[in-house]
Each structure stands twice: as C-alpha cells, then as structure tokens.
Amino acid sequence: MSHESGAGPISGSDRAGAPRKGLILATLCVALFVAMLDNVVVSNALPSIDRDLDAGVSGLQWVMEGYSLVFAALLLTGGTLGDRYGRRRVFLIGLGIFTAGSVACALAGSLAALIAGRAVQGVGGALLLPGSMSIIRHVFTDDRERARAIGVWSGVSGAGLALGPAIGGPLVDTFGWASVFWINVPIGVAGIVIGALVLPEFAERRGRFDVPGVLLGVPAVGALVFALIEGPAQGWTSARVLGAGALAVVALIGFVGVELRAAQPMLDVGFLRDRVIGAAVWVGFAVSFGMFGAFFFLGLYLQDVLGYTPTEAGFASFPSTLAIMIAAPISGRVAGRIGPRVPLVVGLTMCGIALGGLSFYGKDVTYAEFCWVLPFLGGGMGLCFTPISIAVMSRVEPARAGMASAISNTARELGGVVGIAALGAILTARMSSRLGDLLDRADVPPDQARKVVDASTSGGGGGIGHLGTAPPVVREAASTAFIDGLHLALWTGSAVLLGSAVLVAFLMRERPVATAARGRAAERTEVAGRGRGR
C-alpha cells in the first residue's frame, strides 16, 4: 500500500503549481550541485593535502576514491530506502550526513581522519541522489515537463562536475585545502531547512525490506570498486586485489540469485532486460568510463606537464562548463519531443571526437591550440546526462523511481572508477615502457632508471609531479612518456565512446512513448486504487 505525507499540498496524485514546482526543483538542484561539486573539487586540493598530511600518491588516491567506494556501494540501498520509507525523509537525512562529513573533512588533522570523513560524505551522497530524481519523477507528471525538469537537474549536475576545478583552484590558493569542504556546510544547512519546508513526501511501503539483497549487494559493489582502486597501485595480481575481486564475484552471484527469488527485490533484474533502459544504463557507464577517466589524467597533464597552477587549470575548464550548462537543458527538450536516441548518439560521438582530438597535443601546446576540444567535451556530456535519466524514468512506474535512479547512478559511478583504473593501467603500461627506453638512451644507470620509472608511474602516472628536483633529462623523459601513455588512454576512451554511439543507435530504435503511456496508466491505476482504499 502506498503512503504519502509531508509538508505542503503536493501528493502523488495532485499537481503542484509552477512556482512550487520550481522551488522544489531548485532545492533538489542545489543539494545535487554540492554533491557533484565535491566529487571533483577535491582534485585541486590534493597537492596541498599531500604537503600538510604527508599523504603520498596512494593516500591521495584514497582521498579521492574513499568517497566513490562508499557512494557506489550504497546507491542501490539508498534508492530502496527512499522508495520504502519516504524520498523526502531519506533525501534530507542524506544531505545532513553529507554536510556532517564535510565538517569532519575540513577539521581532519590526519590522513585517516580525512579519508573517514570522505566515506561519511559518500554515505550521505548515496542517500540523497536517488531520492532527488525520484521526487522529480513524482512531482513532474507530464512527460515533456518532466523532460525539461530533468534537463535542468542534469545541467546542474554537469555544472557541479565541471565547475569543481574552477572553484577548487582559487579556494585552495586563497584559503587552503580545508576550504573545499567548508564551502559545503552553509549550502547543506540551507538545503536541509528549505527542503524540510517545501519538499513533498512520497513513500511506497511494500512488503519486507530486502535485507539479504543489501547484505550481498553492498559488498559486491564495494569489493569491486576496492579492487579497481587498488589494482593500479598494488598490482592486479596482489593478494589484496585478487581477494577483493573474488569477494565481488561471489557476492554478485549470490546477490543476483537472491534478487531473482525475492518478492520485493532491491534490484529488479528484469528491469535491465528492457532494451532502452539497458542502453541508457550502458551510456551512463561508458560516458563516465571515457570522460572521468580522461579528466583524472587531464588534470595531471595541465599541472605537471604544462605547468598550470591549480587556479589556471580550473579556469581552463570554463568552456566545457558553459557547454554542459547549455547542452543539458536543450537535450532535455529534444529528448522530450523525439526521444533520447538522437541526443545520446550525438553526445557520445562528440565525446569520442573530443578525446581523440586531445591525443594530438603534447607538452609544447598552447591553450589556444587545444581549447576547441573543451566545448566538445562539455557539450557531449551535457547531451548525454539528461536523456539517460529521461529514458530510464519514462519506462518505470513511480513506485520504483528510486531503484531506477540508483541503478543508473551506480552504473555511472562504476564507469568512472573502471575508467580511471583501466585507462590508468593503459597509461601506466605505455608510460613505463616508453620511459625505460628514453632513460636508457639518455645513459641513465639501470638502477636509477628503475627507481625513476617506479616513482613516475605510481598511482597511474601521478608520480610525475614528484620529480621536480630530478635532473632536467629525467623530467623531460617522464613528461614525454606520460604524454605517450596519455594519448593511448585517450584513444581507448574515444573508441569506447564511439562504439557506444553505434550500439545506442541500434538498441534505441523506438521511442519510449508506449512504455511512458503504460507508466501513466500505472499512475492512474495506483491513484484509483488509493481512492478505493479510502
């Protein structure tokens, strides 16, 4: 039976006025912006964190990925909790936990405390993100209106990701690394207060909570992410990585078996058999694989190879930020009219072209020469973000909106982690081989050469920033080898994105109109059922 309650006049069966809907959307977008911003803003603070907390490359990687591991592992749980106990309630709890985690990070006096704070942030993000999209699914009941709302929501999400470096650089340069966490606190508190006043409540209390699914699903995703994070640093054949991979496989098999038999599963496996939904989920994975993997190493390229300061590297991303903010709402309108297929294919193609275009530039390039790539990157991402959500939400009944959003976002998060790990492995392997050859030609003694290679390739090439005191010939060789590896990684990401464009063009040959109509019929049936129940 469905239960709806909470502040304000909005319910699952009533329409809110445009001003109220706008305020609801704005509240959700502000919280989402902070969560997405925090995903990347920390990258600008890593050098300062390294100096203050003596983190090292491995420690810095966990500052970044500690959030991702917990976030990805708990997304499905967060979506299910919202569907069962109330989207508004879980959203506000998640925002509160995220804000508390930000305070813990800002006050951290050790690397362990900082990583723990990042994990707390991940818990909060996993609770608030699925609820955000689920509330939009309920409030905006008209297909085109919902598409426009998702366009704005996705544009804000993309802007948060793109603005992270631009905001983080000046903050770190002016106030220190703790400021990238303090900035979340007043926004989070304001979001909690306003959200408690304006957000409606929707809850679908059905059957028993899927405890076995949670107990298997969380370690399945968490162990997989852990193995992917540790693989480049520890080696893919290390006991720790192999053990985590084995745990992920066993837990995943058990999870699928449990979910197939559960009366009310946390993840409806049949949900992914839908061609359009399956294609949309894959696009989320592929875009994150190519783009976030590339962005991770692009930051190293700008600062460690081209010599940009954190502020300069941040402002260099403005063309991509602007393109995302423009493209995401436009793609929402287009997808609302003709379906998600065309904007997704165009967006994937633009992203693939952009990554391929970046591979033509080396260490002597000027910003004017490669800046054309940035609008392609941002525009392509903006065209993809919105149609992914529209495709998924248009083919699922409102009662399962939280689960659907969680699946989509889990795929995106896993795509980013896999992208960093896979492209990092490609970059590292190529860089190691190339750097060894260059040092040999420069007559560097073999023992010293091996130390340079190990230092330069630690953390997927992230060690080149620690060669500032090395002889010029060594620094030159490391930069050349890094660029060689980066180019191969970019081409790999480009191939995945362009291949995905072809796949989506084939799978999404139908518009989701019929299924959307079924979704509306399900809503009417649900409302009618509640009316009879009363």
Secondary structure in CASP SS format (residue, H / E / C, confidence):
PFRMAT SS
TARGET T0000
AUTHOR 0000-0000-0000
METHOD secondary structure of the structure
MODEL  1
M C 1.00
S E 1.00
H E 1.00
E C 1.00
S C 1.00
G C 1.00
A C 1.00
G C 1.00
P C 1.00
I C 1.00
S C 1.00
G C 1.00
S C 1.00
D C 1.00
R C 1.00
A C 1.00
G C 1.00
A H 1.00
P H 1.00
R H 1.00
K H 1.00
G H 1.00
L H 1.00
I H 1.00
L H 1.00
A H 1.00
T H 1.00
L H 1.00
C H 1.00
V H 1.00
A H 1.00
L H 1.00
F H 1.00
V H 1.00
A H 1.00
M H 1.00
L H 1.00
D H 1.00
N H 1.00
V H 1.00
V H 1.00
V H 1.00
S H 1.00
N H 1.00
A H 1.00
L H 1.00
P H 1.00
S H 1.00
I H 1.00
D H 1.00
R H 1.00
D H 1.00
L H 1.00
D C 1.00
A C 1.00
G H 1.00
V H 1.00
S H 1.00
G H 1.00
L H 1.00
Q H 1.00
W H 1.00
V H 1.00
M H 1.00
E H 1.00
G H 1.00
Y H 1.00
S H 1.00
L H 1.00
V H 1.00
F H 1.00
A H 1.00
A H 1.00
L H 1.00
L H 1.00
L H 1.00
T H 1.00
G H 1.00
G H 1.00
T H 1.00
L H 1.00
G H 1.00
D H 1.00
R H 1.00
Y H 1.00
G C 1.00
R H 1.00
R H 1.00
R H 1.00
V H 1.00
F H 1.00
L H 1.00
I H 1.00
G H 1.00
L H 1.00
G H 1.00
I H 1.00
F H 1.00
T H 1.00
A H 1.00
G H 1.00
S H 1.00
V H 1.00
A H 1.00
C H 1.00
A H 1.00
L H 1.00
A C 1.00
G C 1.00
S C 1.00
L H 1.00
A H 1.00
A H 1.00
L H 1.00
I H 1.00
A H 1.00
G H 1.00
R H 1.00
A H 1.00
V H 1.00
Q H 1.00
G H 1.00
V H 1.00
G H 1.00
G H 1.00
A H 1.00
L H 1.00
L H 1.00
L H 1.00
P H 1.00
G H 1.00
S H 1.00
M H 1.00
S H 1.00
I H 1.00
I H 1.00
R H 1.00
H H 1.00
V H 1.00
F C 1.00
T C 1.00
D C 1.00
D H 1.00
R H 1.00
E H 1.00
R H 1.00
A H 1.00
R H 1.00
A H 1.00
I H 1.00
G H 1.00
V H 1.00
W H 1.00
S H 1.00
G H 1.00
V H 1.00
S H 1.00
G H 1.00
A H 1.00
G H 1.00
L H 1.00
A H 1.00
L H 1.00
G H 1.00
P H 1.00
A H 1.00
I H 1.00
G H 1.00
G H 1.00
P H 1.00
L H 1.00
V H 1.00
D H 1.00
T H 1.00
F H 1.00
G C 1.00
W C 1.00
A C 1.00
S H 1.00
V H 1.00
F H 1.00
W H 1.00
I C 1.00
N H 1.00
V H 1.00
P H 1.00
I H 1.00
G H 1.00
V H 1.00
A H 1.00
G H 1.00
I H 1.00
V H 1.00
I H 1.00
G H 1.00
A H 1.00
L H 1.00
V H 1.00
L C 1.00
P C 1.00
E C 1.00
F C 1.00
A E 1.00
E E 1.00
R C 1.00
R C 1.00
G C 1.00
R C 1.00
F C 1.00
D C 1.00
V H 1.00
P H 1.00
G H 1.00
V H 1.00
L H 1.00
L H 1.00
G H 1.00
V H 1.00
P H 1.00
A H 1.00
V H 1.00
G H 1.00
A H 1.00
L H 1.00
V H 1.00
F H 1.00
A H 1.00
L H 1.00
I H 1.00
E H 1.00
G H 1.00
P H 1.00
A H 1.00
Q H 1.00
G C 1.00
W C 1.00
T C 1.00
S C 1.00
A H 1.00
R H 1.00
V H 1.00
L H 1.00
G H 1.00
A H 1.00
G H 1.00
A H 1.00
L H 1.00
A H 1.00
V H 1.00
V H 1.00
A H 1.00
L H 1.00
I H 1.00
G H 1.00
F H 1.00
V H 1.00
G H 1.00
V H 1.00
E H 1.00
L H 1.00
R H 1.00
A C 1.00
A C 1.00
Q C 1.00
P C 1.00
M C 1.00
L C 1.00
D C 1.00
V H 1.00
G H 1.00
F H 1.00
L H 1.00
R H 1.00
D C 1.00
R H 1.00
V H 1.00
I H 1.00
G H 1.00
A H 1.00
A H 1.00
V H 1.00
W H 1.00
V H 1.00
G H 1.00
F H 1.00
A H 1.00
V H 1.00
S H 1.00
F H 1.00
G H 1.00
M H 1.00
F H 1.00
G H 1.00
A H 1.00
F H 1.00
F H 1.00
F H 1.00
L H 1.00
G H 1.00
L H 1.00
Y H 1.00
L H 1.00
Q H 1.00
D H 1.00
V H 1.00
L C 1.00
G C 1.00
Y C 1.00
T C 1.00
P H 1.00
T H 1.00
E H 1.00
A H 1.00
G H 1.00
F H 1.00
A H 1.00
S C 1.00
F H 1.00
P H 1.00
S H 1.00
T H 1.00
L H 1.00
A H 1.00
I H 1.00
M H 1.00
I H 1.00
A H 1.00
A H 1.00
P H 1.00
I H 1.00
S H 1.00
G H 1.00
R H 1.00
V H 1.00
A H 1.00
G H 1.00
R H 1.00
I H 1.00
G C 1.00
P C 1.00
R H 1.00
V H 1.00
P H 1.00
L H 1.00
V H 1.00
V H 1.00
G H 1.00
L H 1.00
T H 1.00
M H 1.00
C H 1.00
G H 1.00
I H 1.00
A H 1.00
L H 1.00
G H 1.00
G H 1.00
L H 1.00
S C 1.00
F C 1.00
Y C 1.00
G C 1.00
K C 1.00
D C 1.00
V C 1.00
T C 1.00
Y H 1.00
A H 1.00
E H 1.00
F H 1.00
C C 1.00
W C 1.00
V H 1.00
L H 1.00
P H 1.00
F H 1.00
L H 1.00
G H 1.00
G H 1.00
G H 1.00
M H 1.00
G H 1.00
L H 1.00
C H 1.00
F H 1.00
T H 1.00
P H 1.00
I H 1.00
S H 1.00
I H 1.00
A H 1.00
V H 1.00
M H 1.00
S C 1.00
R C 1.00
V C 1.00
E C 1.00
P H 1.00
A H 1.00
R H 1.00
A H 1.00
G H 1.00
M H 1.00
A H 1.00
S H 1.00
A H 1.00
I H 1.00
S H 1.00
N H 1.00
T H 1.00
A H 1.00
R H 1.00
E H 1.00
L H 1.00
G H 1.00
G H 1.00
V H 1.00
V H 1.00
G H 1.00
I H 1.00
A H 1.00
A H 1.00
L H 1.00
G H 1.00
A H 1.00
I H 1.00
L H 1.00
T H 1.00
A H 1.00
R H 1.00
M H 1.00
S H 1.00
S H 1.00
R H 1.00
L H 1.00
G H 1.00
D H 1.00
L H 1.00
L H 1.00
D H 1.00
R H 1.00
A C 1.00
D C 1.00
V C 1.00
P C 1.00
P H 1.00
D H 1.00
Q H 1.00
A H 1.00
R H 1.00
K H 1.00
V H 1.00
V H 1.00
D H 1.00
A H 1.00
S H 1.00
T H 1.00
S C 1.00
G C 1.00
G C 1.00
G C 1.00
G H 1.00
G H 1.00
I H 1.00
G H 1.00
H H 1.00
L C 1.00
G C 1.00
T C 1.00
A C 1.00
P C 1.00
P H 1.00
V H 1.00
V H 1.00
R H 1.00
E H 1.00
A H 1.00
A H 1.00
S H 1.00
T H 1.00
A H 1.00
F H 1.00
I H 1.00
D H 1.00
G H 1.00
L H 1.00
H H 1.00
L H 1.00
A H 1.00
L H 1.00
W H 1.00
T H 1.00
G H 1.00
S H 1.00
A H 1.00
V H 1.00
L H 1.00
L H 1.00
G H 1.00
S H 1.00
A H 1.00
V H 1.00
L H 1.00
V H 1.00
A H 1.00
F H 1.00
L H 1.00
M C 1.00
R C 1.00
E C 1.00
R C 1.00
P C 1.00
V H 1.00
A H 1.00
T H 1.00
A H 1.00
A H 1.00
R H 1.00
G H 1.00
R H 1.00
A H 1.00
A H 1.00
E H 1.00
R H 1.00
T H 1.00
E H 1.00
V H 1.00
A H 1.00
G H 1.00
R H 1.00
G H 1.00
R H 1.00
G H 1.00
R C 1.00
END
